[in-house]
Amino acid sequence: MRPLSDAYPSAAHAARALQMLGSHLSGTGTGTMEQKPLAPNDAILALDALAPDLPVSDAHLGARALQELCHGLAAKSGWWIDLETGEDVRTWPPKFFLLWVQAKLGLITSEVSEAVEGHRKGLQDDHLPHRSGIEVELADAIIRAMDLAGGLGLDVAGAIIEKLAVNQQRADHKIENRNAAGGKAV
């Protein structure tokens, strides 16, 4: 991608971002976060330093735009409106809205299950026959997740970048530990 000297005011700045990333991880070896979370901009800097050939900032902006698009289209199509009353479901009493959110999470899970089935059977998608079932069902899961995140006002793009940065430093994500007995194989 770009040379480190172009990406940061100084190589020391990039090193500080990596050091900050390391200081935010606990000493348990599991990669659990400490009290103070890593700021998204620090996570972007740390990932840029770890993988200067990958489009970290573009991915962050793209994920934010995708979330806005998915939620915007769903909202315009009425998926956040109670069909009986015409009211925004976010105005429902909390216990009912909680159940609605859980139903939306269940639908995300169902899209992943459909991806598993499409992959297991080697199916093409019914609506997009030029694409595989796994490809389209994963897209459906992402669309539903980004819509839900947008409707709830979540910063999933920032969370993705922060989680990627943390995972790069987790002991249980290192190849040598994954190869060890009891390590994460997949």
C-alpha positions as CSV (number, residue, x, y, z in Angstrom):
1,M,0.0,0.0,0.0
2,R,1.7,3.2,1.2
3,P,5.1,3.5,2.9
4,L,5.0,3.8,6.6
5,S,6.5,7.3,6.3
6,D,3.5,8.4,4.3
7,A,1.0,6.8,6.6
8,Y,2.1,8.5,9.9
9,P,3.6,11.7,11.0
10,S,6.5,9.5,12.1
11,A,7.5,5.9,12.4
12,A,7.5,6.6,16.2
13,H,3.8,7.5,16.0
14,A,3.1,4.1,14.4
15,A,5.2,2.4,17.1
16,R,3.2,4.3,19.8
17,A,-0.1,3.1,18.3
18,L,1.2,-0.5,18.4
19,Q,2.4,0.0,22.0
20,M,-1.0,1.4,23.0
21,L,-2.6,-1.7,21.4
22,G,-0.4,-3.9,23.5
23,S,-1.1,-2.0,26.7
24,H,-4.8,-2.4,26.3
25,L,-4.6,-6.2,26.4
26,S,-4.7,-8.0,29.7
27,G,-2.0,-10.4,30.6
28,T,-4.3,-13.4,30.6
29,G,-3.2,-14.5,27.1
30,T,-6.8,-14.5,26.0
31,G,-6.8,-11.0,24.6
32,T,-9.4,-9.7,26.9
33,M,-9.7,-5.9,27.0
34,E,-8.8,-3.9,30.1
35,Q,-11.0,-1.1,31.5
36,K,-9.9,1.5,29.0
37,P,-11.0,0.6,25.4
38,L,-8.7,1.2,22.4
39,A,-10.0,4.2,20.4
40,P,-11.0,3.4,16.8
41,N,-8.4,5.9,15.4
42,D,-5.7,4.2,17.5
43,A,-6.8,0.8,16.3
44,I,-6.6,2.1,12.7
45,L,-3.1,3.3,13.3
46,A,-2.1,0.0,14.9
47,L,-3.6,-2.1,12.1
48,D,-1.9,0.2,9.5
49,A,1.4,-0.4,11.2
50,L,0.9,-4.2,11.4
51,A,-0.4,-4.4,7.8
52,P,0.6,-1.4,5.8
53,D,-0.3,-3.2,2.6
54,L,-4.0,-3.5,3.5
55,P,-6.6,-0.8,3.2
56,V,-7.5,-0.3,6.8
57,S,-8.9,3.2,6.7
58,D,-10.8,2.4,3.5
59,A,-12.3,-0.7,5.2
60,H,-13.4,1.4,8.2
61,L,-15.1,4.1,6.0
62,G,-16.6,1.4,3.7
63,A,-18.1,-0.5,6.7
64,R,-19.6,2.8,8.0
65,A,-21.0,3.5,4.5
66,L,-22.4,0.0,4.2
67,Q,-24.1,0.2,7.6
68,E,-25.7,3.5,6.6
69,L,-26.8,2.1,3.2
70,C,-28.2,-1.2,4.7
71,H,-30.2,0.6,7.4
72,G,-31.3,3.5,5.2
73,L,-32.7,1.1,2.6
74,A,-34.4,-1.0,5.2
75,A,-35.9,2.0,6.9
76,K,-37.2,3.4,3.5
77,S,-38.7,-0.1,2.9
78,G,-40.6,0.1,6.2
79,W,-38.7,-2.6,8.1
80,W,-38.5,-0.4,11.2
81,I,-42.2,0.4,11.2
82,D,-45.0,-1.5,13.0
83,L,-47.2,-2.6,10.2
84,E,-50.4,-2.4,12.3
85,T,-49.8,1.0,13.9
86,G,-47.4,2.7,11.6
87,E,-45.2,3.7,14.5
88,D,-41.4,3.3,14.6
89,V,-40.6,0.2,16.5
90,R,-37.9,2.0,18.4
91,T,-40.7,3.9,20.2
92,W,-42.2,0.7,21.6
93,P,-41.9,-0.1,25.4
94,P,-38.4,-1.4,26.1
95,K,-39.6,-5.0,26.8
96,F,-41.3,-5.3,23.4
97,F,-38.5,-3.6,21.5
98,L,-36.0,-6.0,23.2
99,L,-38.0,-8.9,21.9
100,W,-38.0,-7.3,18.4
101,V,-34.2,-6.9,18.5
102,Q,-33.8,-10.5,19.5
103,A,-36.0,-11.6,16.6
104,K,-33.8,-9.5,14.3
105,L,-30.7,-11.3,15.7
106,G,-32.5,-14.6,15.1
107,L,-33.0,-13.7,11.5
108,I,-29.2,-13.0,11.1
109,T,-28.6,-16.4,12.5
110,S,-31.0,-17.9,10.1
111,E,-29.2,-16.3,7.2
112,V,-25.9,-17.9,8.4
113,S,-27.7,-21.3,8.7
114,E,-28.9,-20.9,5.1
115,A,-25.3,-20.2,4.1
116,V,-24.2,-23.4,5.7
117,E,-26.9,-25.4,3.9
118,G,-26.1,-23.7,0.5
119,H,-22.4,-24.6,1.0
120,R,-23.1,-28.1,2.2
121,K,-25.3,-28.8,-0.9
122,G,-23.2,-26.7,-3.3
123,L,-26.3,-24.7,-4.3
124,Q,-26.6,-21.6,-6.4
125,D,-28.9,-18.8,-5.1
126,D,-32.5,-18.8,-6.2
127,H,-32.7,-15.0,-6.8
128,L,-29.1,-14.5,-8.0
129,P,-28.5,-17.8,-9.9
130,H,-25.0,-16.6,-11.0
131,R,-23.9,-16.5,-7.4
132,S,-23.4,-19.4,-4.9
133,G,-25.9,-19.9,-2.1
134,I,-23.1,-19.3,0.6
135,E,-22.1,-16.0,-1.0
136,V,-25.7,-14.6,-1.1
137,E,-26.7,-15.9,2.3
138,L,-23.5,-14.4,3.9
139,A,-24.5,-11.1,2.1
140,D,-28.0,-11.4,3.6
141,A,-26.5,-11.9,7.1
142,I,-24.3,-8.9,6.7
143,I,-27.1,-6.8,5.3
144,R,-29.4,-7.7,8.3
145,A,-26.5,-7.1,10.8
146,M,-25.7,-3.7,9.3
147,D,-29.3,-2.7,9.2
148,L,-29.8,-3.7,12.9
149,A,-26.6,-1.9,13.9
150,G,-27.7,1.3,12.0
151,G,-31.1,1.2,13.6
152,L,-29.7,0.8,17.0
153,G,-27.1,3.6,16.4
154,L,-24.1,1.2,17.0
155,D,-20.6,1.9,15.6
156,V,-20.0,-1.6,14.1
157,A,-17.3,-0.2,11.8
158,G,-15.3,1.0,14.7
159,A,-15.9,-2.2,16.6
160,I,-14.7,-4.2,13.6
161,I,-11.5,-2.2,13.4
162,E,-10.9,-2.4,17.1
163,K,-11.6,-6.2,17.2
164,L,-9.3,-6.8,14.2
165,A,-6.5,-4.8,16.0
166,V,-7.0,-6.7,19.3
167,N,-7.1,-10.1,17.5
168,Q,-3.7,-9.4,15.9
169,Q,-2.2,-9.3,19.4
170,R,-4.1,-12.1,21.0
171,A,-2.0,-15.1,22.0
172,D,-4.7,-17.6,21.1
173,H,-4.7,-16.2,17.5
174,K,-1.0,-16.8,16.9
175,I,-0.1,-19.7,14.6
176,E,2.2,-21.4,17.2
177,N,-0.6,-21.4,19.8
178,R,-3.2,-22.5,17.3
179,N,-1.0,-25.5,16.5
180,A,-0.6,-26.4,20.2
181,A,-2.8,-29.0,21.8
182,G,-6.2,-27.5,22.5
183,G,-5.5,-24.5,20.2
184,K,-8.0,-22.9,17.9
185,A,-8.0,-25.0,14.8
186,V,-10.5,-23.0,12.7
